[in-house]
């Protein structure tokens, strides 16, 4: 036994305390917002007006890029991959226009 309690009342209190802590921790984890990195933000409006990420991927591949991942961040598309020169890039694009978005320095 992990907890050396002798009396049934103590066992009940310990179990209730553990249950409350587990519930509180799991509730806190599920309500945490996902934070953008802050490197770029796009005033992109509702997602119904966004172009598909596949369209951006196709355009970048036609320019010679190798795409590893595209995700949403700060209302922008964030692209990880290699550019036409083979350099690793983390680039942001506006999801409506697919235009490159300037980023803040880290």
C-alpha positions as CSV (number, residue, x, y, z in Angstrom):
1,X,0.0,0.0,0.0
2,X,1.4,3.4,-0.9
3,X,-0.3,5.4,1.8
4,X,0.1,3.9,5.3
5,X,-3.4,4.8,6.6
6,X,-4.9,2.6,9.4
7,X,-8.5,3.6,9.6
8,X,-11.3,3.2,7.0
9,X,-12.2,6.9,7.4
10,X,-8.7,7.9,6.5
11,X,-8.8,5.7,3.4
12,X,-12.1,7.3,2.3
13,X,-10.7,10.8,2.8
14,X,-7.5,10.0,0.8
15,X,-9.6,8.5,-2.0
16,X,-11.9,11.5,-2.2
17,X,-8.9,13.9,-2.2
18,X,-7.2,12.0,-5.0
19,X,-10.4,11.9,-7.0
20,X,-10.9,15.7,-6.6
21,X,-7.3,16.4,-7.6
22,X,-7.5,14.2,-10.7
23,X,-10.8,15.8,-11.8
24,X,-9.4,19.3,-11.2
25,X,-6.3,18.5,-13.1
26,X,-8.1,17.0,-16.1
27,X,-10.6,19.8,-16.2
28,X,-7.8,22.3,-16.2
29,X,-6.1,20.6,-19.1
30,X,-9.2,20.4,-21.3
31,X,-10.0,24.1,-20.8
32,X,-6.6,25.5,-21.7
33,X,-6.6,27.5,-24.9
34,X,-4.1,26.7,-27.6
35,X,-1.8,29.7,-27.8
36,X,-0.4,31.0,-31.1
37,X,3.3,31.7,-31.2
38,X,2.8,35.4,-31.8
39,X,5.2,35.4,-34.7
40,X,2.4,36.4,-37.1
41,X,-1.2,37.1,-37.0
42,X,-3.8,37.3,-39.7
43,X,-7.1,39.0,-39.7
44,X,-8.5,36.1,-41.7
45,X,-12.2,36.1,-40.9
46,X,-14.4,33.0,-40.8
47,X,-12.8,29.7,-41.9
48,X,-15.6,29.4,-44.5
49,X,-13.7,32.1,-46.5
50,X,-10.3,30.4,-46.3
51,X,-8.7,28.7,-49.2
52,X,-7.8,25.0,-48.5
53,X,-4.3,24.4,-47.2
54,X,-3.9,21.9,-50.1
55,X,-4.0,24.9,-52.5
56,X,-1.2,26.6,-50.6
57,X,0.8,23.4,-50.5
58,X,0.4,22.9,-54.3
59,X,1.5,26.5,-55.0
60,X,4.6,26.1,-52.8
61,X,5.5,22.7,-54.3
62,X,5.3,24.3,-57.8
63,X,7.9,26.8,-56.6
64,X,10.2,24.0,-55.6
65,X,9.4,23.8,-51.9
66,X,9.2,20.6,-49.9
67,X,6.4,20.8,-47.4
68,X,6.7,18.9,-44.1
69,X,3.7,20.4,-42.3
70,X,1.0,23.0,-42.6
71,X,-1.0,24.1,-39.5
72,X,-3.1,27.0,-38.4
73,X,-1.5,29.5,-36.1
74,X,-2.7,33.0,-35.2
75,X,-5.3,32.9,-37.9
76,X,-2.6,32.2,-40.5
77,X,-1.3,29.1,-42.2
78,X,2.1,28.2,-40.8
79,X,4.3,26.1,-43.1
80,X,7.3,24.0,-42.1
81,X,9.5,22.7,-44.9
82,X,12.4,23.4,-47.2
83,X,12.3,26.3,-49.7
84,X,13.5,26.2,-53.3
85,X,17.1,26.6,-52.1
86,X,16.8,23.6,-49.7
87,X,16.8,25.9,-46.7
88,X,14.6,25.0,-43.7
89,X,11.7,27.5,-43.4
90,X,8.9,28.3,-41.0
91,X,6.7,30.6,-43.0
92,X,3.3,32.2,-42.6
93,X,0.6,32.7,-45.2
94,X,-2.7,34.5,-45.1
95,X,-5.4,31.8,-45.5
96,X,-7.7,33.9,-47.7
97,X,-5.1,35.4,-50.1
98,X,-2.3,32.8,-49.6
99,X,0.1,35.8,-49.6
100,X,3.2,35.6,-47.4
101,X,2.8,37.2,-44.0
102,X,5.8,39.1,-42.4
103,X,6.8,37.7,-39.0
104,X,8.1,39.3,-35.9
105,X,11.7,38.4,-35.0
106,X,12.1,35.8,-32.2
